[in-house]
Amino acid sequence: MKKLHCESVDRLFQTILNLETIEECYDYFEDICTVKEIEDMSQRLDTAILLSEGLSYQKITEKVAVSTATIGRVSKCLNYGSGGYRAAIDKLKKGEAEK
């Protein structure tokens, strides 16, 4: 996704990195995204977590209520993408273990 890299997207990501609390994230994302977009992103992350734990597509559709097409897209990114899901999941798990 090299064409995604630009000053505008860098600025977007920097604003996200500058957020300090969950509440700030809620406020920002509610302003910048639709509720559906936030739900979709959270479902994709949940799907990636469950795939990384070895759950089947059927179990994931039951738990997360996403289509098998969405699971397939997330699986492709998880296995052949740039490593963003894996890095995020690893950091999430590390943060949860430190609590």
C-alpha positions as CSV (number, residue, x, y, z in Angstrom):
1,M,0.0,0.0,0.0
2,K,2.8,2.4,-0.8
3,K,0.3,4.8,-2.4
4,L,-1.3,5.2,1.0
5,H,1.8,6.9,2.4
6,C,1.4,10.6,2.2
7,E,1.5,13.7,4.5
8,S,-2.2,13.7,5.1
9,V,-2.3,10.1,6.2
10,D,0.9,10.6,8.3
11,R,-1.0,13.5,10.0
12,L,-4.0,11.3,10.7
13,F,-1.9,8.6,12.2
14,Q,0.0,11.1,14.3
15,T,-3.2,12.4,15.8
16,I,-4.1,8.9,16.8
17,L,-0.7,8.3,18.4
18,N,-1.2,11.6,20.3
19,L,-4.4,10.3,22.0
20,E,-3.7,9.3,25.6
21,T,-6.9,7.7,27.0
22,I,-9.6,5.4,25.8
23,E,-12.1,8.2,26.4
24,E,-10.0,10.5,24.0
25,C,-10.1,7.7,21.5
26,Y,-13.9,7.4,21.8
27,D,-14.3,11.1,21.3
28,Y,-12.0,11.3,18.3
29,F,-13.2,8.3,16.5
30,E,-16.8,9.2,17.0
31,D,-16.1,12.5,15.3
32,I,-13.9,11.1,12.5
33,C,-15.7,7.8,11.7
34,T,-19.3,6.6,11.5
35,V,-20.4,4.2,14.2
36,K,-20.5,1.4,11.6
37,E,-16.9,2.1,10.6
38,I,-15.8,1.8,14.2
39,E,-17.8,-1.4,14.7
40,D,-16.3,-2.8,11.4
41,M,-12.7,-2.1,12.5
42,S,-13.3,-3.6,16.0
43,Q,-14.8,-6.7,14.4
44,R,-11.8,-7.1,12.1
45,L,-9.5,-6.8,15.1
46,D,-11.5,-9.4,17.0
47,T,-11.5,-11.6,14.0
48,A,-7.7,-11.3,13.7
49,I,-7.3,-12.2,17.4
50,L,-9.5,-15.3,17.1
51,L,-7.7,-16.4,13.9
52,S,-4.4,-16.0,15.6
53,E,-5.7,-18.2,18.4
54,G,-6.6,-20.9,15.8
55,L,-10.4,-20.6,15.9
56,S,-12.3,-21.9,12.8
57,Y,-14.2,-19.6,10.5
58,Q,-17.5,-21.1,11.9
59,K,-16.6,-20.3,15.5
60,I,-15.5,-16.8,14.5
61,T,-18.8,-16.1,12.7
62,E,-20.6,-17.3,15.8
63,K,-18.6,-15.1,18.1
64,V,-18.1,-12.0,16.1
65,A,-21.0,-12.1,13.6
66,V,-18.9,-11.4,10.5
67,S,-19.1,-13.0,7.1
68,T,-16.7,-15.6,5.9
69,A,-15.6,-13.2,3.2
70,T,-14.5,-10.7,6.0
71,I,-12.7,-13.5,7.8
72,G,-10.9,-14.5,4.6
73,R,-9.8,-10.9,4.0
74,V,-8.5,-10.6,7.6
75,S,-6.8,-14.0,7.4
76,K,-5.0,-12.9,4.2
77,C,-3.8,-9.8,5.9
78,L,-2.8,-11.7,9.0
79,N,-0.8,-14.2,7.0
80,Y,0.5,-12.3,4.1
81,G,0.1,-8.6,4.9
82,S,2.5,-6.1,6.3
83,G,2.4,-7.5,9.8
84,G,0.2,-4.8,11.3
85,Y,-2.3,-7.2,12.8
86,R,0.3,-9.4,14.4
87,A,2.2,-6.4,15.9
88,A,-1.0,-4.9,17.3
89,I,-2.2,-8.2,18.7
90,D,1.3,-8.9,20.3
91,K,1.3,-5.4,21.9
92,L,-2.3,-5.8,23.1
93,K,-1.5,-9.2,24.7
94,K,1.7,-7.8,26.3
95,G,-0.3,-4.9,27.7
96,E,-2.9,-7.2,29.1
97,A,-0.3,-9.5,30.7
98,E,1.3,-6.5,32.4
99,K,-2.0,-5.5,34.1
